[in-house]
Each structure stands twice: as structure tokens, then as C-alpha cells.
Amino acid sequence: MIKTAVNYPAIIQSLELVNDRCWLENCLENIEDRLEPTYLSRLNKWCDYFNSRFIRSMCIYTETIQAIMEASLTNQLFRTQTTLEFETSLKFYDFLLNANYFIKDIDKESGLYLLNISLVVGKYPGMLLRSARNSIYILKNGVTLEKLRELFQLLFIKFENPRILTNHLPKLSIEEIELIMHVNLGNNISKFEKLPLPLSKKEAFILLNKLPNNLKLRDFVLERTIICAKLVASNSEEKHQIEFLNCSRTYRYRLNQFYNDISFWKDAYSIICLSDLEQNRLTILEYIDYFEYKKYTENISYSLKGRTINSVYKAIHNWHEEAIYQNKLELLNLSWNGTQTPELKVKFRNHNYSIKEITEGRELFMESQKLQHCAFSYIENCYQGYTSIWSLKKEINTIMYHYITIEVSYGEIVQIVGKKNRKVNSVEFKLIEQWAENKQFIIPHYICPENYYK
């Protein structure tokens, strides 16, 4: 809790007004060690504004306070606001709260996006194409994320909308927002002086027009977007971008490494686009696992030049069947802290199960050998804290057998596989779903077994 509460009364008052007091108390723990007095003062002013308008802002209050707390720690626009920009942002909220229609409840993601619209309005009032007062009508039937993206487009987008950027508005840096304004003035995106990576005209066109709008990026949005454009530009197929990038741990966790090896990954992407995934019964994840193991664990000089689709396909199958791992002593002896979660033993539909996080190299090697898959190739990601691997065992005739492996990354389950990478069935998934809910892990829809929700 804030020690000098007398200096920041509005922040403390918010505890009495939010729906989730426990969350806010946890957020405020040691906040003085994380925020300088300047940012605490700004945070207090934002809270004071919404506290004094609590009745009118009730439907968006908790989510907005959560968004403000998050922005105070990481958001560059929020942290660099001048007094004038702050007042302009509040005028935007005045238009919203004084609208002659009822604003419905919003979710956390929408609250964060709405706050960032106000921050951009505060930073670039001269770039507004329409008044905020007249544009907010689009929210009259509900403040959804999709409607907020439409609102941002109404307010600012004059020419092409770089949706891959505007969809990630809360995660953008000041330079990335500058880029959006640069495009809004009719300028060529490839001519923007602060581009983190070079961008050809073809790649610029792809970035603005060809990339999937539902690609979700955690950070370094512009860099990741440019790299995605480079991949698509290298292949006429223009498919599988989302799954390819989601499956690549190098892209997710070692972006610089991925870019340094962009020629290799262009070749990898081409092979996957040309492969018949249904006929060869390999998933994109299995291809990526193999490529990353060969490139970064076994041989850094590994290349795909001259390799045919059939040769790669056979090599992956051999890799799975023979459990081809470099049995290096230093890897087997690795251990890591993990989440320090005790082993969980449960009974589900008359069977006994256990779920335990793997935190040693030998354990991970054994999991891979028993289930004949490539989880051992993730060992360095586990050791560096990017990924956690969980072993689900099932009791059969009083013996606990290796049964299913679960991979978790940043609170999201990204892979669930059984022996030889078989997919789980609906019963097994239900058990894992209950465990994930207890652990507060997110399960993306693409992880669910087919027809699970039908």
C-alpha cells in the first residue's frame, strides 16, 4: 500500500470504488518503489477525475482504473504527458461521459484501448479528422474493442489504415504512434526515419494491406510487423502467417536472432507453405520445432538451401521416431526454478492423474523419450524462463505412466500433445481445462479439440 497516502488521496479512494479491491491492493503494493513521485502525482490526478465522476463513469470505472494503473508503469504516452495533453485527454472522456446515451459495461481490454485513444487525442489534437464529440456516437450500442478500433479510425485515419498497428494501440511506443500519424499525412511508410528495420516498397504494401488483422503481438509491434511483411514478401502463397509466427519460439522470445537469420526463416516459411499439411500429418508446430532444434541446438550453420519438401518431411518423422536429441551432459544436467508449483494429484472420471512441472533436463529428456516427441528441444527456453513444460501422468494398474505434455508460455497454453504428438480428446481436454482454470492459464481456441464446443 502507498505509504504516503496523504499525498495521493484519490488513489486510495479508488480502493473503495473499484469492483475488484483485491486486485487494486495487489497493484498498489510497493508502488512507491516502482513509480517516481511525478508519475504517482499524475496517477492521482487521473484517479481524482474518475472518482469525482463515479456515477457517470460507473460502467467503465474499474476497467479504466486498471488501465490507468497499467499505463502508469509502461505506457510512454501516459508517462510523458504534459499538463495540456492531460487536460485534452480528459476532455475526450468528458464527451464520452456526458453523451446523451447510456454507456454499457466494458472489459479490461476495451478499457485499455479507450484510455489509449484519449492519450493519442491528447498528444495529437491537431490531427483529428472529426471532433471527438461527434465521433463518439459510434459507441452508443456498446463499447466493444471492435467499435473502439472503428472510433480510432474515424478520429485519425485519413488514408490507409495500418490495422496491424492500430489494432495493437495500447502496446505501441511513441515512435510507432508517430508512424501512424506519418502515414495519415499521406507519406510513404518506408520513408519513416525512425523505422527499426529497413522496409522495401513491396514489404510496405504488404504491411498495410496483406497482413492478417488478427495477428496478436506482445511487444515490439512494429519490428514484429516488418519481419512478418518480409516473410510474406518472400512467398507468393501468403498463408499460415499467424500459426507460423505463433509457433516460432525464436520469433516470440529472441526477435533479434530471428531477424539475423531471416533468410533461413524465409526458406522455412516457403517449405511450410508448399507442404500438404493434411496429407503428411505434420503440424506447423512440428516443422518449426524441428527447424529450431536443428538451427539453434544442434548446428547453428544448418541451412534449408537445396532441401526438398519430401526430405524435410522424412527427416522430421525420423526425428520423432528415433528421439534424435543431442544427449549432451550439460543439457541433461540443467535445472531451473520454474513456478515452484507442487505436484497436483487429482481423480477425474474414475482415473487418477498427476500434473507436475518439469524443472530438470533429465526429466524433460525422459518425457520426450517416453512420449516420443520433441519437448526436450525446448530445454533452453525452459531454462531461460520463456516456457514451462508440464507432465500429465495417468495411473494404469497402480503405475503412473507418462501420458500428456503441456506447454505454457506467459500464462497461455500453447501446446497439448500425447504420445507421438497425438492430439488430446475431449475428455482429456476437460481435465486440462479445469486445471488451467485453477492455474489461471489461458487456453486459445485453436488448442481445443475439434468439435469441442459444438
N, C-alpha and C positions, 0 to 999 in steps of 0.2 A: 504494500500500500504506500501511497505517496506520503513521505514523512512530513513535508511542509504543506500539509493540506490547506492551511490558512491562505497560502498564496495561490492556490488553484481550486477554489470552492466549486466551480462549475463542473470540473472533472469528478469531484467527489459526489456532487448532487446527481450526476448521471447514474451512479450506482443504484439510486432509489427509483430511477425511471426506466431503465432497460428491462427487457423481459428476461434476460439471462444474466443475473447478477454474478453468478459464479464465474462465468466466462470473463466478465469485465474485471473482477477482483484478481483473477489469474493474470490478466493482461497488465494490470497496474502494478503487479509485484515487481519491485526493484526498477520501476520505470525511470526513476531519477538517475539510475546508473546507465540507462540506455539513451536518455534524451537530455540534451543540453537545456538550460533554463529558457532559451529563446524558443525552442520547439514546444516545451511544456506550456509556455505562455500562449503560443499560437493555438495549441490543442485546447487550452482552457477557453479561449475566445470562441472557437468553433462549438464547443460543448455549451457554452453560455447562450449562443444563438439558438440552438435547438431546444435547450431547456426552457427558454423563455417562450418558445412557440410549441411547446409539447403537445397541446391539444390538437393543433393543426397538423403537426408532423407525426402524430401517434403511429400511423400505419407504416411509416418509414423510419421511425426513430431509432430502434435498436440496431437495425442493419446499417443505418447511416453512422451511428456512433462507432460501430465495429469498423466500418470503412475508414473513418477518420483516425482511429487508433492505429490501424494498419498503415495508412498513408503517412502518419507522423514518423514512422520508423524507416520507411524505404522510399516513399514517393518524392521524386525530385521536384516536381511542380509544387507539391504541398510545402516542402521544406524551404523552397526559395521564394515563396510568395511575398510580394511587397504588400504594404497596407492597402494600396489602391486595388491590387489584384484580389486581395482577400475580400474587400468590400464589393467588388464586382461579382465575385463568385456567390456572395450572399444574396445579391440582387437576383441572381438566377433562381436561387431557392425561394426567394420572395414571390416570384412569378408562379412557381410551382405550388407553393403552399396557399397562395391567395387565389388560385384558379377556382372558377365557379362550378367545379365538379369534384366529385369525391375521389381522392387518390386511394387506391386499394393497397393492400399489403404487398411487400416486395420481399425477395430473397436476398441473401448475402451478396451474391454475385452482381445482382442488379443494383444493390446499394453502392457497391464499389464503382460500378460503371457510371452511375448517376453522379457520384462525387467527382469523378474524373472529368465528366462533361463540364461540371461547374468550374473546375480548375482550368480547363482549356479556355472556357469563356472568360475567366478572369485574366488569363495570360494574353489572349488574342481577341479582345472585344472588337478591334478594328477589322477582323477577318470574318465577322459574322455576315452571312448572306441574308439572313432573315432575323427578325427580332426574336429573342427567347420567349417573350410574352405570346407572340402569335404562333410559335412553333410547338409549344408545349401541349397544344390541343391533341397531338398525336398520342398522348398518354392517357386520354380521358377514359379509355376502356380497360386500362390496366398498365402498370409499369413493369413490363417484361424486358428481358435482355434484348430480344429482337426489336422491340419498339424503341428502346434506348439507342440502339445502333442506327435505326431509322432517324431518330431525333438528331443524332450527331451529324448524319449525312445532310439533313435539312439545314442544320445550322452552318456547316462548314464546307461541304463538298460541292465544288463548282464544276470540276471536270471529272476525270476518272477517280473512282473511289478505290484506294488501295486497301481492300477489305481485309486482307491478311494482317494488316497493321491496325486498322480501326477496330477490328473485332477484338484485338488484344489491348485496347486503350489503357486499362489500368496498369499494364505491365510495361508501358513504353517509357523510355528515357526522354529527357528534354530534347535531345538531338533527333530522336525518332519522331517526336511530335513536330519538330521543326521541318522534318522531311515531308510530313503530310501537308503542312502549310506551303512548302516549296512546290509540291505537285498541284496544290489548289490554285497557285498563281499561274498555272499553265506551263511550268518548267519541266524539263526532262528529268526524270528521277535519277538517271545515270550521271547527271551533271551535278548532283548534290555534293558539295565539297566535303561533307562530314561522313560520307559513306564508309563503313568499317571495312568493306571488301569491294574490290572492283566489280562493276556491273556492266555488261555489254548491252547494246540496244535490244538484242533478242531476249536476253535474260530480263531486262527491264519490262519488256512487253509481257513476258510470261508472269513476272511477279505481279503485275497489275491485272492481268486478265485470265491466267490459266491455273493459278494455284487454288487448291480446294479451300473454300471458306471455313470449313470445319476443322482445319488443322489446328491443334492446340499446342501452343508453345509456352514453356515455363519461364524462360528468361532469354536475354539477348535476342529479342524478337526479330530485329532487322537482319542480324547476321544469319540467324537460322533460316529466315525467309530467302535471303540471297542464295544461300547454299542450296536450298530446295529448288530455286529457279535454275541454278546451274545443272542440277541433276536432270530436271525436266528438259532443259535445252539440249542435253546430250542424247536424248532418246525420243524418237517420234511417237512412241506408244502413249506417253503421258498418262500412265496409270500406276496404281499401287503406291503413290507418293506417301500417303498418310501411314499406311501399315509399314512401309519400308523404313521411314524415319522413326516411327514409334518403336520398332523392333531393334533399332540400332542403339546399343549402349554407348558406342563411341559418339554418335550424334547427340545423345541425351546428356552425357556426362563429360566428354572430352572433345568439345566442339572444335578447338584448335587442331587437335590431332586429326579429326575428320576432314577438316579443310585442307590440312597439309597433304592428306592422302586422297584428295578429291578425285584424281584420275582413277585411282583404284576403285573408289566407290561409284564412279560413273560406270565403270565396267561391271561392277556387281549389280548395279541397278538395271543395266541393259540385259544381263543374263536372266534376272528375275522377270523382267517384262516379257522376255521372249519364251520363258518356260511355261509349259502347260501344268499349272499347279494342281489341277484336279486329277489329271491323268497320272502324274508321278507321285501323287500323295505326299508331297512335301509342302510345308507351310513356308511363308516368307520368313518367319522367325527361325526356322531350321536352316534356311540358307544363310541368314545373317549370322547366326551363331557359328556356323562353320567358317564363314569368311573372317569373322573377328578372331576366332581361335587361331586360324592359320596365320593371320597377319600380325596379331599382337601377342600371342602366347608362344606359338611355335617358331615362326620365322618372319621377321619384320620385312624381309625382301620378297616375300610371297607376292606373286602377281597373277592376274587373271588374263593377261595378254595371251592370245592364241588358244585359250581353253574353250572347248565346246560345251554346249549345254549338257550333252549326254555325259561327258567326262566329269563335269561338276556334280551332276546328279548321282553318278555311281560312287564318286568319292565321298559324298555326304552319307550315302547308305552304308558304305563300308565303315565310315567313322562311327556311325551309330551301332552297327552290328558288332564291331570289334572293340568298342570303347577305346578308341585311339586317343589317349591322352599322354602328354609328356609326364611321365612318372618322376617328376623332379622332386628331390628331397626337400628343397626349400619351399616348394608349394605345398607339399603334404604336411610340412611342419608349421604352416601358417595357422594362426588363430586370431580371432577378433572378438570384440566385446558384444557386438550385436545389440539387441534391445534388452538383453538381460531378462527375458521373459521365461518364467518357469515352464517346464513341460506340462501340457494340458492333457488330461486323460478324460475321455467322455464315452458315454454309451449312447449310441444312436441306432434306432431301429434294430434292437437286439444284438448289436455288434459293439465290441469295444475298440476304441481308436485312441491314438495319441498324436498330438501335434507338437513338434519341437523345432525350435530354430536351430539351424546348423551353424556352428561357430568355429569349426576346425577344418583344416584342409583334408585330413583323413576321413572325417565324417562325410564331407562333400564328395570325395572320391568314391567312397563306399556307396553313397546314394546313387551316383552316376552308374556305377558298375551293376548294382542290384536292379536298377530300373532301365538300364541300357539307353541312357540319354546323355545330353551334353552339359548338365548342370555344373560339372567340375570346371568347365571353361569360363564360368562366371566368378571364379575364385578371387581374382584381383578386384573386381567390382565389390564383392562382399568385404574383402579386406579393407578397401578404401571407404566403405560405408555407403556406397551408392545403391546397393541391392542387399536384400536379406532373403535367404532361402530357407524354407520350412519343410520339414519332412512329416508327412502324414502316414502313420503306420496303422495297419489293421490286424486285429487278433484273429488268428485262424488256428484252431486246435491248440489253444493256450500259447501259441507262439506269435510274437509281433513281427509282421512282415512289412518291408518297405512297400508302400502302396501308391502314394501320390506325392508329387513335389510341387510346392507353391512358391512362386517368386513374387516379392513385394518390393516396390520402388517408390519412395517418397509417399508412403501411405496408400498406394494404389497397387492392387494385384494385377500384374501384367502377364502372368503365365500360370496355368494349372495343367500339369501333364501326369499321366501314369506311365506304365512300362512302355518303352519304345515310343514315347511321345503320344500315346493314345489320349484322346480327349475324354474328359470325365462325363459320366451320365448325369441325369437329373437328380438322382438320389444322392450321389456323391457331392454334387454341386450344392445341394441343400445343406448338407453338413458344413461345407466350407463357407457357405453364405452366412450361416449362423455364427460361425467362428469369426468371420470377417466383421460382422456387425458388432460383435463384442469387442473386437480389437479396433473398431472404427476405421477399418480399411475400406477403401472404395473399390468396387468391382465394376469396371467398364462393361457396357452392354455387349461388346464383341467377345468378351470372355465367356459369356453364358453359353451353355449347350444349346444346340439348335432346338427350336420349338419350346424352350423352357417357359416362356411367358405366354404361350398360346393356349 
